[in-house]
Amino acid sequence: MKKIFILMMMFFLFGKMMSQTERYIYQTEVNPDTINLVDMKMERTFLDVKNNQSLFISESKLLKDSLVAVLKSQTIPDVRKSKKDKPEFPKLANGKSIQPTFFEYFIKKNNDDKTVSLVESVGSKQVYYQEDRKMKWNISDQVSDLNGYKAQKATVNFGGRVWIAWFAPEIKISDGPYKFSGLPGLIVKLEDDKGDYKFNFLKKISIPNAFSEDIKPDARKSTRINFQGDKASVKMEMIKNKDPEINLDNFSPGGGRGMHQRGGMNGGFGGQPGQGMNGGMPNVDMGGQDMQLGNPTQNPMTSNGSVMSFGNTNPIELSNRQ
């Protein structure tokens, strides 16, 4: 009987451990304009790892999407129109609006089938593609101490940029920010050779019931080359069908927000990240909801504030070829 009890406890603890999300938090800096002299914009991005899959997403997008999910679950209209007919979303508890983000999409990586999917929302719909380029890393013997970890240098040409990564072999996760993965350890520092994009690992936290993003069953599957056209097509279909949830997104076929490549849709940039709890999530008055963005179950607050969007003339991918 004692052995059976011990085995049951082991299975319980193992199951609990497997169900939680390991969140790797990065301080991210972006240069929004390489022509005009502007300051680097900072925001936090997350790499959430669970059950042999990972999710790369910005703090602002995860917060906004979780708030929308809460509002939908409570059958409360999740968007109210302002006088200028722009979508509005709940403010934070300190009265500030959710910060805009450079990353108006999320990226899912599956270690089982080695797929990397970039997913973007058009209103309530999703459009996604699977990355078809392989990263050919050049691993150097150069090492350095970064944030308490012994890190090794590697470089890769990807998306028209030369990227320098530092990975920590002691963190045995072959993953990193954005689409980057494939090194024998977690990427703890990543930047392009021009210094336009910088990701610096801050810390890891464990979250029992983290809010997550998934690819919806009705999502439109596209290709990397046809991605912009398919997003515009979905947008036009929603307008034609007078879909009320098109107001959840201010994407426009001629140049809206959230794309990651030159010639595509422009992304918004993030301001200074909010002061958050347990890994950088801003303090939101959501009826006692876990500030780590666990499963939303409580009533949200009702005050709203607009989400700003700014043009990004410096996309993370400059080319479709590499």
Residue pairs with C-beta under 8 A, 6 or more apart in sequence:
16 208
18 51
19 50
19 208
19 209
20 50
20 206
20 207
20 208
20 209
20 210
21 48
21 49
21 50
21 206
21 207
21 208
21 210
21 212
22 48
22 49
22 50
22 204
22 205
22 206
23 46
23 47
23 48
23 49
23 204
23 205
23 206
23 207
23 210
23 279
23 292
24 46
24 47
24 48
24 49
24 173
24 186
24 201
24 204
25 44
25 45
25 46
25 201
25 202
25 203
25 204
25 205
25 279
25 280
26 44
26 45
26 46
26 47
26 177
26 199
26 200
26 201
26 202
27 42
27 44
27 199
27 200
27 202
27 273
28 42
28 43
28 44
28 45
28 58
28 102
28 177
28 197
28 198
28 199
28 200
28 270
29 40
29 41
29 42
29 197
29 198
29 200
30 40
30 41
30 42
30 43
30 102
30 196
30 197
30 198
30 269
30 270
30 312
30 314
31 38
31 40
31 41
31 195
31 196
31 197
31 314
32 38
32 41
32 102
32 269
32 310
32 311
32 312
32 313
32 314
33 313
33 314
34 194
34 196
34 313
34 314
35 313
40 198
41 102
41 269
41 270
41 271
42 270
42 271
42 272
42 273
43 58
43 59
43 60
43 99
43 101
43 102
43 269
43 270
43 271
43 272
43 273
44 58
44 59
44 202
44 273
44 280
45 56
45 57
45 58
45 59
45 103
45 177
45 199
46 55
46 56
46 57
46 58
46 59
46 62
46 279
46 280
47 54
47 55
47 56
47 175
47 176
47 177
48 54
48 55
48 56
48 57
48 207
48 210
48 212
49 173
49 175
50 210
50 212
52 110
52 111
52 112
53 108
53 109
53 110
53 111
53 112
54 108
54 109
54 111
54 175
54 181
55 106
55 107
55 108
55 109
55 212
55 213
56 103
56 106
56 107
56 109
56 177
56 178
56 179
57 103
57 106
57 107
57 213
58 101
58 102
58 103
58 270
59 101
59 273
59 274
59 276
59 280
59 281
59 282
60 98
60 99
60 100
60 101
60 270
61 101
61 103
61 104
61 105
61 106
62 211
62 213
62 281
62 293
63 98
63 281
63 282
63 284
63 293
64 89
64 98
64 307
65 211
65 213
66 211
66 293
66 296
67 78
67 89
67 90
67 98
67 284
67 286
67 300
68 78
68 89
68 248
69 211
69 296
70 286
70 289
70 296
70 298
70 299
70 300
71 77
71 78
71 90
71 300
72 78
73 296
74 299
74 300
76 300
78 248
79 87
79 88
79 89
79 247
79 248
80 88
80 304
81 87
81 88
81 247
82 88
82 306
86 250
86 306
87 247
87 248
87 249
87 250
87 306
87 307
88 304
88 305
88 306
88 307
89 97
89 98
89 304
89 305
89 306
89 307
90 98
90 284
90 300
90 301
90 302
90 303
90 304
90 305
91 97
91 98
91 303
91 304
91 305
92 98
92 274
92 282
92 283
92 284
92 285
93 283
93 284
93 285
93 301
94 274
94 283
95 305
96 274
96 305
97 305
97 306
97 307
97 308
98 282
98 305
98 307
99 270
99 271
99 272
99 273
99 274
100 268
100 269
100 270
100 271
100 307
100 308
100 309
100 310
101 267
101 268
101 269
101 270
102 267
102 268
102 269
102 270
102 312
102 316
103 258
103 260
103 267
104 120
104 121
104 257
104 258
104 267
104 268
105 118
105 119
105 120
105 121
105 258
105 260
106 118
106 119
106 213
107 116
107 117
107 118
107 119
107 178
107 179
108 115
108 116
108 117
108 119
108 213
108 214
108 215
109 115
109 116
109 117
109 175
109 179
109 181
110 116
110 117
111 174
115 130
115 131
116 130
116 131
116 179
116 181
117 128
117 129
117 130
117 131
117 215
118 128
118 129
118 131
118 179
118 227
118 260
119 126
119 127
119 128
119 213
119 215
119 219
120 126
120 127
120 128
120 231
120 258
120 259
121 248
121 249
122 231
122 234
122 235
122 238
122 246
122 249
122 251
123 235
123 238
123 243
123 245
123 246
123 247
123 248
123 249
123 251
124 243
124 245
124 246
124 248
125 216
125 218
125 219
125 220
125 234
125 238
126 215
126 216
126 218
126 219
126 220
127 219
127 220
127 222
127 227
127 230
127 231
127 234
128 215
128 219
128 220
128 221
128 222
129 221
129 222
129 223
129 224
129 226
129 227
131 179
131 224
132 223
132 224
133 158
133 224
133 322
135 156
135 158
135 179
135 180
135 181
135 182
136 156
136 157
137 154
137 155
137 156
137 165
137 182
137 183
138 154
138 155
138 156
139 152
139 153
139 154
139 183
140 152
140 153
140 154
140 155
141 152
142 152
142 153
143 150
143 151
143 152
143 153
144 150
144 151
144 153
144 166
145 151
146 166
146 168
146 188
146 189
146 201
147 188
147 200
147 201
147 202
149 168
149 170
149 171
149 188
150 168
150 169
150 170
151 166
151 167
151 168
151 188
151 189
152 166
152 167
152 168
152 169
152 185
153 164
153 165
153 166
154 164
154 165
154 166
154 167
154 183
155 162
155 163
155 164
155 165
156 162
156 163
156 165
156 180
157 163
157 322
158 179
158 180
158 317
158 322
159 261
159 316
159 317
159 318
159 319
159 322
160 262
160 317
160 318
160 319
160 321
160 322
161 192
161 193
161 194
161 196
161 197
161 316
161 317
161 318
162 192
162 193
163 180
163 190
163 191
163 192
163 193
164 190
164 191
164 192
164 193
165 176
165 180
165 183
165 187
165 189
165 190
166 187
166 188
166 189
166 190
167 176
167 183
167 184
167 185
167 186
167 187
167 188
168 185
168 186
168 188
169 184
169 185
170 185
171 185
171 186
171 188
172 185
172 186
173 185
173 186
174 181
174 182
174 183
174 184
174 185
174 186
175 181
175 186
175 187
176 183
176 186
176 187
176 190
176 199
177 187
177 190
177 199
178 190
178 199
178 316
180 187
180 190
186 201
187 199
187 201
188 200
188 201
189 199
189 200
189 201
190 197
190 198
190 199
191 197
191 198
191 199
196 314
197 316
202 280
203 279
205 278
205 279
205 292
207 278
207 279
207 292
207 293
207 294
208 294
209 290
209 294
209 295
210 292
210 293
210 294
211 293
211 294
211 295
211 296
220 230
220 233
220 234
222 230
222 231
224 320
225 320
227 259
227 264
228 259
228 263
228 264
228 265
231 251
231 253
231 265
232 253
235 246
235 251
235 252
235 253
236 253
238 245
238 246
239 246
249 256
250 256
250 257
250 309
251 257
251 258
251 265
255 265
255 266
256 265
256 266
256 309
257 265
257 266
257 267
257 268
257 309
258 265
258 266
258 267
258 268
259 265
259 266
259 267
259 315
260 267
260 315
260 316
260 317
261 315
261 316
261 317
261 318
261 319
261 320
262 315
262 317
262 318
262 319
264 315
266 311
266 312
266 313
266 315
267 312
267 315
268 308
268 309
268 310
268 311
268 312
269 310
269 312
273 280
273 282
274 282
274 283
275 282
275 283
276 282
276 283
276 291
277 283
277 291
277 292
278 291
278 292
279 292
281 291
281 292
281 293
283 291
284 291
284 301
285 301
286 296
286 298
286 299
286 300
286 301
287 298
287 299
287 300
287 301
288 298
289 296
289 297
289 298
289 300
